[in-house]
Structure formats: C-alpha cells, structure tokens
Amino acid sequence: MGDGPVDPRRRVPRTDTLLADPRLAAASATLGRDRVKAVVTRAQERARRGELHPDDVRDAAVAALPAPGPRVVLNATGVVLHTNLGRAPLSSAAVAAVMAAAGHTDVELDLSTGRRARRGRDALDALAAAVPDAGAVHVVNNGAAALVLAATALAAGREIVVSRGELVEIGDGFRLPDLLESTGARLREVGTTNRTTLADYAAALGPQTGFVLKVHPSNFQVTGFTSATPVKQLATLGVPVVADIGSGLLTADPLLPDEPDAASTLRAGATLVTASGDKLLGGPQAGLLLGDVALVDRLRRHPLARALRVDKLTLAALAATLHQPDTPTRTALHADPGVL
C-alpha cells in the first residue's frame, strides 16, 4: 500500500469552529461577522483545493483579515499638517466633543423652545466671534467645497477673473481651473504666471463678471521678477472679491508674517473669504466662508449648500477647536515655526 495524498476536504474545519477562534471572534466585533466569515470561507476554499493544509486554515484566515481603518500611525515626517496623514490632529477638547456628539444631539433643535434651530449654531457663533470682521459665516465640508459654492452661486454662466499665476493644483491631480469650471463658470485669466497688475484685472471686467478671485498659492512660491495685486487694490474695482486664503488662519500671527489671515483679508476689502478648518486652525476638515452678510446668506440658502453641509461630528469638533484654540497644531507651531 502506498502513502497516497490525503484528501484535505475531509479535514477542513467547520465555519462555526473557525469563527469561535478567539482571534477571529475578536475581529468579528470590530470588522463585522460577515466580513470575517468571508475571509474564513476563502481560506477553507484554499484548503479544499489543496493549496493550504487544513491545520493552517485558522492562521491563514487571521493573516488575511483586513485592517480596521483608519489606522493610527506615528507622524515622524517632521510636518505637522501632512495631507496624507490627515492634516491637523484634533485637540483633546475636540475629541471629547466628537465623542459627546456621537449620540443624539441638539444639532438642529432649540431645547428651550422645542422648535427647529439653526444647524451648528454653536460652531457658527464661535467662528463669528473669532472673526468679528466677518458680517456672517457659514461652514461646508472642505475648502474646495467653499470655493465651489461661491462660484456656483455667484458666477454660474458668468466669468471669474483670476490671475494666471494663481491657477494652482490643489492635490491628487485636482486643479483649480477644473474645479471652478465644473460649476458652470468661465475663467477669465489675466496677467502672467509671474506678474499680474491691477490694470490687468480692470481690463477684464465687464457685464459678465461674477467676481474677482484671489488665491493664496500656499504650496509653492515664485521668486524673482514678480508682482501680485493685493486684495486692498482689488477691492477698488467695484465687483465682489473672493479671497481663498487656504490655511484657515483666522487672525494674524507674528510667527507667520507672510500667511494671509481671514480678519486682515476682510479688513482689506474682500467680500468673501474661504479657508480650510483642518490646517492652521487645527480643527476638523471643513470649509469656512466668512464675509458680507447678504452674500453669505445667499450662499447658505443656495440648493448646493445642502449637499455640502457638514455633519454633527464635524460641527462639534469645530466648535470645540474655536472655543479652546490651544490645539496640537498651534503648540507645534509655537515650538518650531518650521514644522508646517
């Protein structure tokens, strides 16, 4: 009698036996039983095909488990606001606020009257208090969304006048011109990549002008024979000026003298300022809109605003960040201004 191969199908462990393994049972609690069962089934099939010894099915299933995400990582890059690592780490106050908001909250309910209330009023009030120069404020789900909302409401079917030197790529292959043109607006490019004057903007204005856009090119710098037109000069053109400052710096910081802030930009004459909440502000991903009362109300009531609105967890984190601005980002900045 020869020692022929053993048919592995007779010894493949049963599914319920495998799922009872402590490692797989623990994974079921975080990943869900169906996902873990699917992994177990694939390991069993491998054993039935003879690719895997039946005794190794348990270990193979454990090894094939998907990692629960997002996974905590150590940021050793030296860059605090690292896009690939989620940008700003939330403060302990913001984390606690998110935990508290995870259940039922009064996100759109006035507890004193029992009636519907303004969504996210705590975060909005805190943002307005942080930038008194803004007549009104609104929040959407990220910085690009803030600009899209402004372009849709003010310039769909019309023109946005913008310097060629500020038509930036914002990451992952997405470019500002594509983003703006997706709203139905037309770009009226003025000046050159290194020099754009007030006269360039003025010559481009006409009945089809929706607004003039000023973009802070925060991820690159052009040096040498250059010139740019500041918001203060653009505000003399007699049309709305939308300034995308990008970083979310609300007020001037002496450690960042070249970084535009919302308060100073509004005082310079910008009609609307857009910014991100998860950069220098140190809060959650959000798009901040600050500016003229009538304009912000127009944006807030636009149908697209509903699609771009933020959830209760973001509102809770944003409010906590604004109430207690000693964030990890701010701490890192004041420890070493070069880490951003």
Buried (B, 14 or more C-beta within 10 A) or exposed (E): EEEEEEEBEEEBBEEEEBBEBEEBEEBBEEBEEEBBBBBBEEBBEBBBEEEBBBEEBBEBBBEBBEEEEEEEEEEEEEBBBBEEBBBBBBBEBBBBBBEEBEEEEEBEBEEEEEEEBEBBBBBBBBBBEBBEBBBBBBBBBBBBBBBBBBBBBBBEEBBBBBBBBBBBEBEEEEEBBEBBBEBEBBBBBBBBEBBBBBEBBBEBBEEEBBBBBBBBBBEEEEEEEEEBBBBBBBBEBEBBBBBBBBBBBBEBBEEBEEBBBBBBBBEBBBBBBBBBBBBBBBBBBBBBBBBBEEBBEBBBEBEBBEEBBBEBBBBBBBBBBBBBBEBBBBEBBEEEEEEB
